[in-house]
Amino acid sequence: MFSQKTIILAPMAGISDRPFRRLCRSFDADLAVSEMVSAKGLVYGDHKSKFFLFPDESDKPHWVQLFGSEPEIIREAAQIALEAGADLIDINMGCPVRKVIKTGAGAALLREPERALKIIQALDRAPAIPYTIKVRCGWDSNSNVLEYFINLAATYNARALICHPRTAKMMFSGSANWEQLFSAAENAPLPIIGSGDISDPQTAIKYLGNPNLSGIMLGRGTFGRPWFFREIKKLLEKGESWSPDAKLKRETILKHGDLLRSEYGEKTGLLLYRKHLSWYIKGIHDAAKFRKEIFTLTSFTDIKKVVDNLFQ
Ligand SMILES: Cc1cc2nc3c(=O)[nH]c(=O)nc-3n(C[C@H](O)[C@H](O)[C@H](O)COP(=O)(O)O)c2cc1C
């Protein structure tokens, strides 16, 4: 799966849902990871959590991210996800958000390597679960646990380790320390994927070219830009700088609306569409005026008219 240099849509709560994964895959993303799903929610039958599991034909292999803190619950949740169509499970060991870490999940596991070990051992127990882990490089500037987690993941047969090389304490401040990741990844016994601050094709290609990495993940750089993957691929494979013309942009943005509407229905779909639209229109002439207009409209039909006009 990671034999070639892979360009992946990052797991992002509230963003990397089925519609967005489908769009990014249509623009040449090699893989995509789902939004994080609560392991506990899955095991205790929470309907909302199960909703996140439905696979999409265009998004195979289906890679589902779980968060949790209890090894047996995580294993059981992974089995539920596999039965529902997942091909690969990612375990979130990097989310620094309070709501997640106060349950002992996400980046809290960087401070509790023994618990992380038990989670990984539970996944590797026969019949083994195909899994990856996603980490940050430590809890704070005094703790660098990256190499420890790389060895742990390799020892217990993880398919890859993904790292966003900031500390949990940094949240999104400062910048991702790719040099630290490159050196930790040197001679790593499993594929290492990097994530953080990639917002243009040149940077993506620079990081992809590092011999210690098997791939990169794109997160915020895809906001309002699901075609970012194709921009990178065109430059990488053909040396061409490419961006979608107005027609393709219009079609894509309209399609995004249609996908959201059929996924979530009129009301929730519209709320989510507005969020994406505010990214799509960023930088265009009169963006503020259009943003205002979009936020007053209450039907997909009206919003589609605005989009149609905007990208003529
Ligand atoms: C809105 C948002 C939601 C995120 N949700 C998740 C998540 O559910 N699981 C996860 O592992 N990382 C999550 N992340 C972190 C991203 O996967 C990624 O590692 C990070 O944003 C750095 O990449 P970027 O600079 O390209 O955005 C999220 C990031 C953002 C901005």
The ligand as a Gaussian input file, in Angstrom:
#p B3LYP/6-31G(d) Opt

LIG

0 1
 C       -9.874000      20.923000      11.381000
 C       -8.864000      19.856000      11.663000
 C       -9.284000      18.631000      12.141000
 C       -8.351000      17.615000      12.396000
 N       -8.791000      16.411000      12.826000
 C       -7.900000      15.383000      12.984000
 C       -8.360000      14.080000      13.302000
 O       -9.560000      13.813000      13.432000
 N       -7.414000      13.122000      13.463000
 C       -6.063000      13.361000      13.319000
 O       -5.246000      12.455000      13.465000
 N       -5.622000      14.590000      12.998000
 C       -6.509000      15.579000      12.799000
 N       -6.058000      16.811000      12.408000
 C       -4.612000      16.988000      12.128000
 C       -4.331000      16.741000      10.626000
 O       -4.583000      15.412000      10.259000
 C       -2.889000      17.105000      10.250000
 O       -2.000000      16.180000      10.800000
 C       -2.514000      18.507000      10.717000
 O       -3.538000      19.431000      10.436000
 C       -1.206000      18.986000      10.067000
 O       -1.342000      19.043000       8.684000
 P       -1.676000      20.420000       7.881000
 O       -0.698000      21.452000       8.335000
 O       -1.489000      19.982000       6.438000
 O       -3.082000      20.790000       8.212000
 C       -6.967000      17.837000      12.167000
 C       -6.557000      19.082000      11.693000
 C       -7.482000      20.088000      11.432000
 C       -7.004000      21.400000      10.881000

